[in-house]
């Protein structure tokens, strides 16, 4: 931990916090019954559809789930490179 992190209250998460986050993720996947294969299919289809309209960094795409108190969320982090030219 650097001095700036210490001054601004930023710190690395403990192994306990990391384990808790991983367990929450596993429970979220289990609750919504989404297999890793289905998650990969969703990711591939999102890439296909979005890349028709804008250029994206396909290698940088991340699709995850988040579990809140009342609902689950599909989170897609898709790095955009730029707009596509007009289609002919």
Secondary structure, 3 states (H helix, E strand, C coil): CCHHHHHCCCCCCCHHHHHHHHHHHHHHHHHHCCCHHHHHHHHHHHHHHHHCCEEECHHHCEEEEEECCCCEEEEEECCEEEECCCCC
